Amino acid sequence: MSSPTRPNLSWILDELVSAPDARHAVLLSADGLQMAASEGVDRDTADSVAAMASGMQSLSRNGAVFVSSGGTAWQQTMVSFKDGFLFIIAAAAGAFLVVSAGPDVDIAAFSYQMTKTVERLGPELAVAPRQPQAESA
């Protein structure tokens, strides 16, 4: 049985990275599978970003008890580098958005743009966790 075809959402990511100082964007399922990428992000790069971002968002989620004694929902991780920023943001149940930007990006304005992009992507992007398939007899 084949899974339903997802719409090509790369054009929405292309719009996001057209913002001043934005560089690249990749939309991933929570288990690290590429769902869409902005122009200029090849498959190997997307796979590398997926592996890195999956680990980072998982570690960030586990930090919730440090932020709030009852835990809190993870929303965004930002890492600062000498030459720019990496953002990982919750996109829908079972999906997240990874975006890079240059060092002069307006972080507050760009975070707002990422949030608006996630809203445009919509809840229909929610990805159910993969279930082990029953073995055939």
Secondary structure, 3 states (H helix, E strand, C coil): CCCCCCCCCHHHHHHHCCCCCEEEEEEEECCCCEEEECCCCCHHHHHHHHHHHHHHHHHHHHCHHHHCCCCCCCCEEEEEECCEEEEEEEEECCEEEEEEECCCCCHHHHHHHHHHHHHHHCHHHCCCCCCCCCCCC
